[in-house]
Amino acid sequence: MKEILEKFGLTGELYGGFDGEWFGNGDILESYSPIDGSLIGRIRQADGDDYERIVKSAEKAFEVWRSVPAPKRGLLIRALGDKLREHKDDLGALVSLEMGKIIAEGKGEVQEMIDICDFAVGLSRQLYGLTMKSEREEHLMMEQWHPLGIVGTISAFNFPVAVWSWNIALSVVCGNSNIWKPSSKTPLTAIACTKLAEEVCREMDVDPAILSLLVGRGRDVGEKMLLDRRIRLISATGSCSMGYRVGRIVGERLGKTILELGGNNAIIVTPDADMEMALRAILFGAIGTTGQRCTSTRRIIVHKSIKQTLVDRLISAYKQVRIGDPLDPNTIMGPMVDTGAVDDMMNAIKLINEQGGKILYGGDHLDNPGGCYVTPCIAEAKNEMQIVQEETFAPILYIIEYEDFDEALRLHNDVRQGLSSSIFTNNFLEAHKFLSEAGSDCGIANVNIGTSGAEIGGAFGGEKETGGGRESGSDSWKIYMRRQTNTLNFAKELILAQGIKFGE
């Protein structure tokens, strides 16, 4: 543990504010490892005055950065990707140490950062606008995409570094400066990433304030970000209730938002499914990151003819899950992020029983150091149960039975969230209907792969209470820019549109 922290200079009292310099005048925030409950860091947070300094620095950095040619902006992100490659193992271990996900997932999260940097480097030469035919003689119409301004990223604990990279890799090549408010549960990983970004900026003679950091209380700095008209876009990851608040406050000032909120993700397993493939996908989707992914598999909608076979095999697989220290490469499931998350899971299990469900396996709070370890839970349930309709951020998997395929689709869509979805079937008609306008109502819909583990090449996000935002690949870059339509008149007279003859 000490070695990991020393590699990133995360010893002694740290500062949570960065705008090219490290500072902080707020309260002390302590970071504890869910592995054993030990104190791993003390951070002097930023306060309201520090916030104002950081925003002004980000404004100043943007005024210079916006005029740098986009391909040159891409060189900075390429260098950041190389820096992340250099530190992949150590940063992945730090993610495991502070957040609790197993080391393979910690390294995988850093690889996701590297991948989005590679994507953004190519994107820096592809910020395309359109040209359009004018109805007026000797006129040219076209559109341009210009840098937006300051982008504020509010990230969650479960992906403490990847979500930041999604936003800064794209927005930096688009010409913006960035302010990052990380989760208070994972401040050390944020400081480590910002230190790496600072190194790259200084090596390339770029103002480090384009990648500023703001570790601070929500009431001191988070609320200010939402209300601040200078921050043109807020990208927020968190719960649906948080998203309602962010959307309302930022919307009232007509700011832009990317909202990546809750998921209540389901896999439909039909009689034509490859059972072996489905089992592996369900296992990873349900217990990966200890059930603390927004794309975690929450519901299994299974045909009644194969339900018992699937349940028996799932229970057998769950019994073999190795729970323990996430830094041990043999561990399959690490701890939850903190004891509060464990309490939420235990309360959900109580409600399952009260609302008529049945625990088929697991759901125990284990007596391990730190108090954050649980056994993953499988429960038989009805889709309409209130606890099933809500997202519990924990390794709880609901088994729901269906009789015909239209019923399966109805059950699948009958939740308020709409992030990720999947079907396992070798039936061509079922697969295509699931992907059709009459099928899954989620932002992500998969066939014969699970709900979790999206690639960066596609736009990531969901519908309904998931927020409707999109990050990462495809054309998600457009949200980080402002669109401008241009008309150029190279005629020798003023010609009005729609054939209007003014003053004649």
C-alpha positions as CSV (number, residue, x, y, z in Angstrom):
1,M,0.0,0.0,0.0
2,K,2.8,2.4,1.0
3,E,4.7,1.7,-2.2
4,I,1.6,2.5,-4.4
5,L,1.0,5.8,-2.7
6,E,4.6,6.9,-2.8
7,K,4.8,6.3,-6.5
8,F,2.3,9.1,-7.1
9,G,3.5,11.3,-4.3
10,L,0.4,10.7,-2.2
11,T,1.9,10.9,1.2
12,G,1.5,13.5,3.9
13,E,-1.2,16.1,3.8
14,L,-2.3,16.7,0.2
15,Y,-4.1,19.6,-1.4
16,G,-7.4,19.1,-3.3
17,G,-7.2,22.3,-5.5
18,F,-5.2,22.5,-8.6
19,D,-5.0,25.2,-11.3
20,G,-1.3,24.9,-12.2
21,E,-0.4,25.0,-8.5
22,W,-1.6,22.8,-5.6
23,F,-3.5,24.5,-2.8
24,G,-6.6,24.2,-0.6
25,N,-8.1,26.1,2.4
26,G,-11.0,23.9,3.2
27,D,-11.6,21.1,5.7
28,I,-9.6,17.9,5.8
29,L,-11.0,14.9,3.9
30,E,-9.8,11.5,4.9
31,S,-9.7,8.6,2.4
32,Y,-10.0,5.0,3.7
33,S,-9.4,1.8,1.8
34,P,-12.4,-0.5,1.7
35,I,-9.9,-3.4,1.7
36,D,-9.2,-3.2,5.4
37,G,-10.6,0.2,6.5
38,S,-7.1,1.7,6.9
39,L,-6.5,5.4,6.4
40,I,-4.6,6.0,3.2
41,G,-4.8,9.7,2.6
42,R,-5.6,13.2,4.1
43,I,-6.5,15.9,1.7
44,R,-6.9,19.6,2.4
45,Q,-10.0,20.4,0.3
46,A,-10.8,23.4,-1.7
47,D,-13.3,25.9,-0.3
48,G,-15.4,28.6,-1.9
49,D,-12.6,31.1,-2.4
50,D,-10.4,28.4,-3.9
51,Y,-13.2,27.6,-6.3
52,E,-13.2,31.1,-7.7
53,R,-9.5,31.0,-8.2
54,I,-9.7,27.8,-10.1
55,V,-12.5,29.0,-12.4
56,K,-10.7,32.2,-13.2
57,S,-7.6,30.1,-14.1
58,A,-9.6,27.8,-16.3
59,E,-11.1,30.8,-18.1
60,K,-7.7,32.2,-18.8
61,A,-6.3,28.9,-20.0
62,F,-9.3,28.4,-22.3
63,E,-8.7,31.8,-24.0
64,V,-5.3,30.6,-25.2
65,W,-6.2,26.9,-25.8
66,R,-9.2,27.5,-28.0
67,S,-6.9,29.0,-30.7
68,V,-4.5,26.2,-30.8
69,P,-5.1,24.0,-33.9
70,A,-7.1,20.9,-33.0
71,P,-4.4,18.5,-34.3
72,K,-1.9,20.1,-32.0
73,R,-4.3,19.8,-29.2
74,G,-4.5,16.1,-30.0
75,L,-0.7,15.9,-29.4
76,L,-1.3,16.7,-25.7
77,I,-3.8,13.9,-25.4
78,R,-1.5,11.5,-27.2
79,A,1.2,12.4,-24.6
80,L,-1.3,11.8,-21.8
81,G,-2.2,8.4,-23.2
82,D,1.5,7.5,-23.3
83,K,1.9,8.7,-19.7
84,L,-1.0,6.5,-18.7
85,R,0.6,3.5,-20.5
86,E,3.7,4.1,-18.4
87,H,1.8,4.1,-15.2
88,K,-1.0,1.6,-16.0
89,D,-0.2,-1.0,-13.4
90,D,0.4,1.4,-10.6
91,L,-2.7,3.5,-11.3
92,G,-4.8,0.4,-11.7
93,A,-3.5,-0.8,-8.3
94,L,-4.4,2.6,-6.8
95,V,-8.0,2.3,-8.1
96,S,-8.2,-1.1,-6.4
97,L,-6.7,0.3,-3.2
98,E,-9.1,3.3,-2.9
99,M,-12.3,2.0,-4.6
100,G,-12.1,-1.8,-4.0
101,K,-12.5,-3.2,-7.5
102,I,-10.3,-6.2,-8.3
103,I,-6.9,-5.5,-9.8
104,A,-7.9,-6.8,-13.3
105,E,-10.7,-4.3,-13.4
106,G,-8.5,-1.5,-12.0
107,K,-6.0,-2.0,-14.8
108,G,-8.9,-2.4,-17.3
109,E,-10.2,1.0,-16.2
110,V,-6.8,2.6,-16.9
111,Q,-6.7,0.8,-20.3
112,E,-10.1,2.4,-21.0
113,M,-8.4,5.8,-20.4
114,I,-5.6,4.9,-22.8
115,D,-8.2,3.8,-25.4
116,I,-10.2,7.0,-25.2
117,C,-7.0,9.1,-25.6
118,D,-6.2,7.1,-28.8
119,F,-9.7,7.8,-30.0
120,A,-9.4,11.5,-29.2
121,V,-6.1,11.9,-31.0
122,G,-7.7,10.7,-34.3
123,L,-10.8,12.8,-33.6
124,S,-8.6,15.9,-33.4
125,R,-8.3,15.8,-37.2
126,Q,-12.0,14.9,-37.8
127,L,-14.0,17.7,-36.2
128,Y,-16.1,17.9,-39.4
129,G,-18.7,20.5,-40.3
130,L,-21.0,20.4,-43.3
131,T,-21.4,22.5,-46.4
132,M,-24.9,23.1,-47.7
133,K,-26.3,24.4,-51.0
134,S,-27.7,27.9,-50.7
135,E,-30.9,28.9,-52.5
136,R,-29.2,32.2,-53.3
137,E,-26.9,32.6,-56.2
138,E,-23.2,33.1,-55.4
139,H,-23.7,32.2,-51.8
140,L,-22.0,29.5,-49.7
141,M,-23.5,27.9,-46.5
142,M,-21.5,25.9,-44.1
143,E,-21.3,25.0,-40.4
144,Q,-18.4,25.1,-38.1
145,W,-17.8,23.7,-34.6
146,H,-16.0,25.9,-32.1
147,P,-14.7,25.3,-28.6
148,L,-17.4,25.7,-26.0
149,G,-15.5,27.0,-22.9
150,I,-15.1,25.5,-19.4
151,V,-16.3,21.9,-19.0
152,G,-17.1,20.7,-15.5
153,T,-16.9,17.0,-14.8
154,I,-18.5,15.6,-11.7
155,S,-17.6,11.9,-11.4
156,A,-18.7,9.0,-9.2
157,F,-16.7,6.6,-7.1
158,N,-17.3,3.5,-9.1
159,F,-15.2,4.6,-12.1
160,P,-13.0,7.0,-10.4
161,V,-10.7,7.7,-13.3
162,A,-12.3,6.5,-16.6
163,V,-15.2,8.9,-16.6
164,W,-12.8,11.9,-16.2
165,S,-10.8,10.6,-19.2
166,W,-13.9,10.3,-21.4
167,N,-14.7,13.9,-20.8
168,I,-11.2,15.5,-20.9
169,A,-9.9,13.5,-23.8
170,L,-12.7,14.7,-26.1
171,S,-13.2,18.2,-24.7
172,V,-9.5,19.0,-24.7
173,V,-9.1,18.2,-28.4
174,C,-12.3,20.2,-28.9
175,G,-10.5,23.2,-27.4
176,N,-12.0,23.5,-23.9
177,S,-10.5,23.8,-20.4
178,N,-11.8,21.4,-17.7
179,I,-12.6,21.4,-14.0
180,W,-12.9,18.0,-12.3
181,K,-14.9,17.5,-9.1
182,P,-14.3,13.8,-8.2
183,S,-16.2,11.7,-5.7
184,S,-15.2,12.4,-2.1
185,K,-14.9,8.6,-1.7
186,T,-12.0,8.5,-4.3
187,P,-10.0,11.7,-4.1
188,L,-6.5,10.0,-4.2
189,T,-7.0,8.6,-7.7
190,A,-8.1,12.0,-8.9
191,I,-5.0,13.7,-7.5
192,A,-2.8,11.0,-9.1
193,C,-4.4,11.5,-12.5
194,T,-4.1,15.3,-12.2
195,K,-0.4,14.9,-11.3
196,L,0.2,12.9,-14.4
197,A,-1.7,15.4,-16.5
198,E,0.3,18.2,-14.9
199,E,3.5,16.5,-15.9
200,V,2.4,16.2,-19.5
201,C,1.2,19.9,-19.7
202,R,4.5,21.1,-18.3
203,E,6.5,18.9,-20.7
204,M,4.6,20.4,-23.6
205,D,4.5,24.0,-22.4
206,V,0.7,24.0,-22.0
207,D,-1.0,25.8,-19.1
208,P,-1.9,23.0,-16.7
209,A,-5.1,24.9,-15.7
210,I,-6.8,23.4,-18.7
211,L,-7.0,20.3,-16.5
212,S,-7.9,21.7,-13.1
213,L,-9.0,19.7,-10.0
214,L,-11.5,20.6,-7.3
215,V,-11.7,18.2,-4.4
216,G,-14.2,19.8,-2.1
217,R,-17.6,19.6,-0.3
218,G,-20.7,19.6,-2.5
219,R,-22.1,22.6,-0.6
220,D,-18.8,24.5,-0.9
221,V,-17.9,23.9,-4.6
222,G,-20.3,21.4,-6.2
223,E,-23.3,23.8,-5.9
224,K,-21.2,26.6,-7.3
225,M,-20.3,24.6,-10.4
226,L,-24.0,24.0,-11.1
227,L,-24.9,27.6,-10.8
228,D,-21.9,29.1,-12.5
229,R,-22.7,30.4,-16.0
230,R,-19.0,30.4,-16.8
231,I,-19.1,26.6,-16.8
232,R,-20.8,25.9,-20.1
233,L,-21.2,22.2,-19.7
234,I,-21.7,20.0,-16.7
235,S,-21.0,16.3,-17.2
236,A,-22.4,14.5,-14.1
237,T,-22.3,10.8,-13.2
238,G,-24.4,9.6,-10.3
239,S,-27.8,8.6,-9.1
240,C,-31.1,9.5,-10.7
241,S,-32.0,11.8,-7.8
242,M,-28.7,13.6,-8.2
243,G,-29.4,13.9,-11.9
244,Y,-32.8,15.5,-11.4
245,R,-31.1,18.2,-9.3
246,V,-28.3,18.8,-11.7
247,G,-30.6,18.9,-14.7
248,R,-32.9,21.4,-13.0
249,I,-30.2,23.8,-11.7
250,V,-28.1,23.8,-14.9
251,G,-31.2,23.9,-17.1
252,E,-32.5,27.0,-15.4
253,R,-29.4,28.9,-16.5
254,L,-29.7,27.2,-20.0
255,G,-26.4,25.4,-19.6
256,K,-25.5,22.1,-21.2
257,T,-25.6,18.8,-19.4
258,I,-24.4,15.3,-19.9
259,L,-26.2,13.1,-17.3
260,E,-25.0,9.5,-16.8
261,L,-27.4,8.3,-14.1
262,G,-28.8,5.0,-12.8
263,G,-29.3,1.7,-14.6
264,N,-31.7,-1.2,-13.9
265,N,-30.2,-3.4,-16.5
266,A,-31.7,-6.7,-17.6
267,I,-30.7,-9.7,-19.6
268,I,-33.4,-11.7,-21.3
269,V,-32.5,-15.4,-21.5
270,T,-34.6,-17.3,-24.0
271,P,-34.9,-21.1,-24.6
272,D,-32.7,-20.7,-27.7
273,A,-29.8,-19.1,-25.6
274,D,-26.3,-20.5,-25.4
275,M,-26.5,-21.3,-21.7
276,E,-22.7,-21.4,-21.1
277,M,-22.2,-18.0,-22.7
278,A,-25.2,-16.5,-20.8
279,L,-23.9,-17.8,-17.5
280,R,-20.5,-16.2,-18.0
281,A,-22.0,-12.9,-19.0
282,I,-24.5,-12.8,-16.1
283,L,-21.7,-13.7,-13.6
284,F,-19.5,-10.8,-14.7
285,G,-22.3,-8.4,-15.1
286,A,-23.8,-9.1,-11.7
287,I,-20.7,-9.3,-9.5
288,G,-18.1,-7.3,-11.5
289,T,-17.1,-4.2,-9.5
290,T,-19.1,-5.9,-6.7
291,G,-22.3,-4.8,-8.4
292,Q,-21.3,-1.2,-8.4
293,R,-21.4,-0.4,-12.1
294,C,-24.1,1.7,-13.7
295,T,-24.2,-1.1,-16.3
296,S,-24.3,-4.0,-13.7
297,T,-26.8,-6.7,-14.5
298,R,-29.7,-6.3,-12.0
299,R,-32.5,-8.4,-13.5
300,I,-32.6,-11.7,-15.3
301,I,-35.8,-12.3,-17.3
302,V,-35.7,-16.0,-18.1
303,H,-38.2,-18.3,-19.8
304,K,-40.0,-20.5,-17.4
305,S,-38.9,-23.7,-19.2
306,I,-35.2,-23.0,-18.4
307,K,-35.5,-20.9,-15.2
308,Q,-34.6,-23.7,-12.7
309,T,-31.7,-24.9,-14.8
310,L,-30.3,-21.4,-15.0
311,V,-30.8,-20.7,-11.3
312,D,-29.1,-23.9,-10.2
313,R,-26.1,-23.2,-12.4
314,L,-25.9,-19.6,-11.2
315,I,-25.9,-20.7,-7.6
316,S,-23.2,-23.2,-8.3
317,A,-21.1,-20.5,-10.0
318,Y,-21.7,-18.0,-7.2
319,K,-20.5,-20.5,-4.6
320,Q,-17.2,-20.6,-6.4
321,V,-16.6,-16.8,-6.4
322,R,-13.5,-16.0,-4.5
323,I,-14.1,-12.9,-2.3
324,G,-11.3,-11.0,-0.7
325,D,-8.4,-8.6,-1.2
326,P,-8.9,-6.9,-4.6
327,L,-5.1,-6.6,-5.0
328,D,-4.8,-10.4,-5.0
329,P,-5.0,-11.5,-8.6
330,N,-6.9,-14.6,-7.6
331,T,-9.8,-12.6,-6.1
332,I,-13.0,-12.5,-8.2
333,M,-15.0,-10.0,-6.1
334,G,-13.6,-7.4,-3.8
335,P,-15.2,-5.2,-1.1
336,M,-18.0,-2.6,-1.5
337,V,-16.8,1.0,-1.5
338,D,-17.7,1.6,2.1
339,T,-19.9,0.4,5.0
340,G,-22.7,2.8,3.9
341,A,-23.0,0.8,0.6
342,V,-23.1,-2.4,2.6
343,D,-25.9,-1.0,4.8
344,D,-27.9,-0.1,1.6
345,M,-27.5,-3.7,0.4
346,M,-28.6,-5.2,3.7
347,N,-31.6,-2.9,3.7
348,A,-32.5,-3.9,0.2
349,I,-32.4,-7.6,1.1
350,K,-34.8,-6.9,4.0
351,L,-37.2,-5.2,1.6
352,I,-37.0,-8.1,-0.8
353,N,-38.3,-10.4,1.9
354,E,-40.9,-7.9,3.0
355,Q,-42.2,-7.3,-0.5
356,G,-42.7,-11.0,-1.3
357,G,-39.4,-12.0,-2.9
358,K,-37.2,-14.9,-1.9
359,I,-33.5,-15.0,-1.3
360,L,-32.1,-18.0,-3.3
361,Y,-28.4,-17.5,-2.4
362,G,-26.1,-15.1,-0.6
363,G,-26.7,-11.6,0.7
364,D,-24.6,-12.0,3.8
365,H,-22.4,-9.4,5.4
366,L,-19.0,-11.0,6.0
367,D,-16.9,-10.5,9.0
368,N,-13.8,-9.2,7.3
369,P,-11.4,-6.3,8.1
370,G,-13.0,-3.0,7.2
371,G,-16.5,-4.3,7.2
372,C,-17.1,-3.9,3.4
373,Y,-17.3,-7.5,2.2
374,V,-20.5,-9.3,1.3
375,T,-21.6,-12.4,-0.6
376,P,-23.4,-11.7,-3.9
377,C,-27.1,-12.3,-3.7
378,I,-29.6,-14.1,-6.0
379,A,-33.3,-13.4,-5.4
380,E,-36.5,-14.6,-7.0
381,A,-38.7,-11.6,-7.5
382,K,-41.5,-9.9,-9.4
383,N,-40.7,-7.1,-11.7
384,E,-43.4,-4.8,-10.2
385,M,-41.9,-5.1,-6.7
386,Q,-40.8,-1.6,-5.5
387,I,-37.3,-2.8,-4.6
388,V,-36.9,-4.2,-8.1
389,Q,-38.0,-1.0,-9.7
390,E,-35.3,0.9,-7.8
391,E,-31.5,0.5,-8.5
392,T,-29.6,-0.9,-5.5
393,F,-25.9,-0.3,-6.1
394,A,-24.9,-3.7,-4.9
395,P,-24.4,-7.3,-6.2
396,I,-28.1,-8.3,-6.0
397,L,-29.5,-10.2,-9.0
398,Y,-33.3,-10.6,-9.5
399,I,-34.7,-13.7,-11.2
400,I,-37.9,-12.9,-13.1
401,E,-39.9,-15.5,-15.1
402,Y,-41.6,-15.0,-18.4
403,E,-43.8,-17.2,-20.7
404,D,-43.8,-15.5,-24.1
405,F,-41.4,-13.2,-25.8
406,D,-43.6,-10.1,-25.9
407,E,-44.1,-10.5,-22.1
408,A,-40.3,-10.6,-21.8
409,L,-39.9,-7.3,-23.7
410,R,-42.6,-5.7,-21.6
411,L,-41.0,-6.7,-18.3
412,H,-37.6,-5.6,-19.6
413,N,-38.8,-2.1,-20.5
414,D,-41.1,-1.7,-17.4
415,V,-38.6,0.2,-15.3
416,R,-37.8,3.9,-15.1
417,Q,-34.2,3.6,-16.1
418,G,-32.9,2.8,-19.6
419,L,-29.1,2.4,-19.7
420,S,-27.9,-1.1,-20.8
421,S,-29.7,-4.2,-22.0
422,S,-29.0,-7.6,-23.4
423,I,-30.6,-10.7,-24.8
424,F,-29.1,-14.2,-25.1
425,T,-30.7,-16.1,-28.0
426,N,-29.7,-17.9,-31.2
427,N,-33.2,-17.1,-32.6
428,F,-32.7,-14.6,-35.5
429,L,-36.3,-13.1,-35.1
430,E,-35.9,-12.6,-31.3
431,A,-32.6,-10.9,-31.7
432,H,-33.8,-8.5,-34.3
433,K,-37.0,-7.6,-32.5
434,F,-35.0,-6.9,-29.4
435,L,-32.9,-4.3,-31.4
436,S,-35.9,-2.9,-33.2
437,E,-38.0,0.2,-32.3
438,A,-40.4,-2.3,-30.6
439,G,-37.6,-3.9,-28.5
440,S,-35.3,-2.6,-25.9
441,D,-35.8,1.0,-24.9
442,C,-32.3,1.4,-23.6
443,G,-29.4,3.5,-24.9
444,I,-27.3,0.3,-25.1
445,A,-28.8,-2.9,-26.5
446,N,-26.7,-6.1,-26.9
447,V,-27.2,-9.5,-28.4
448,N,-25.2,-12.4,-26.9
449,I,-23.0,-10.3,-24.7
450,G,-23.8,-8.9,-21.3
451,T,-24.9,-5.5,-20.1
452,S,-21.5,-4.5,-18.7
453,G,-18.2,-3.7,-20.4
454,A,-18.9,-1.1,-23.2
455,E,-16.2,-0.2,-25.7
456,I,-15.1,3.4,-26.1
457,G,-15.9,3.5,-29.9
458,G,-19.6,3.7,-29.3
459,A,-21.6,6.5,-27.6
460,F,-22.2,5.6,-24.0
461,G,-25.4,6.6,-22.2
462,G,-29.1,5.8,-21.8
463,E,-32.7,7.0,-21.9
464,K,-35.5,7.7,-19.4
465,E,-34.2,8.3,-15.9
466,T,-30.7,7.4,-17.0
467,G,-30.5,11.0,-18.3
468,G,-30.2,10.8,-22.0
469,G,-26.5,11.9,-22.1
470,R,-23.8,10.4,-24.3
471,E,-20.1,10.2,-23.7
472,S,-17.1,8.5,-25.2
473,G,-17.2,7.5,-28.9
474,S,-19.3,8.0,-32.1
475,D,-20.2,11.7,-32.4
476,S,-20.3,12.5,-28.7
477,W,-17.7,15.1,-29.3
478,K,-20.4,17.5,-30.5
479,I,-21.7,18.2,-27.0
480,Y,-18.3,19.7,-26.1
481,M,-18.5,22.3,-28.9
482,R,-20.8,25.0,-30.1
483,R,-22.3,24.8,-33.6
484,Q,-22.2,27.8,-35.9
485,T,-23.9,28.2,-39.2
486,N,-22.2,30.5,-41.7
487,T,-23.4,32.1,-44.9
488,L,-20.9,33.8,-47.2
489,N,-22.1,36.1,-49.9
490,F,-19.7,36.5,-52.8
491,A,-22.2,38.2,-55.1
492,K,-22.1,41.9,-55.8
493,E,-25.6,42.5,-54.4
494,L,-27.6,41.7,-51.3
495,I,-30.0,38.8,-52.0
496,L,-32.5,37.9,-49.4
497,A,-33.7,34.4,-48.6
498,Q,-37.2,33.1,-49.5
499,G,-37.2,35.4,-52.5
500,I,-38.1,38.5,-50.5
501,K,-37.8,41.8,-52.3
502,F,-37.5,44.4,-49.5
503,G,-38.4,47.9,-50.4
504,E,-39.7,47.3,-53.9
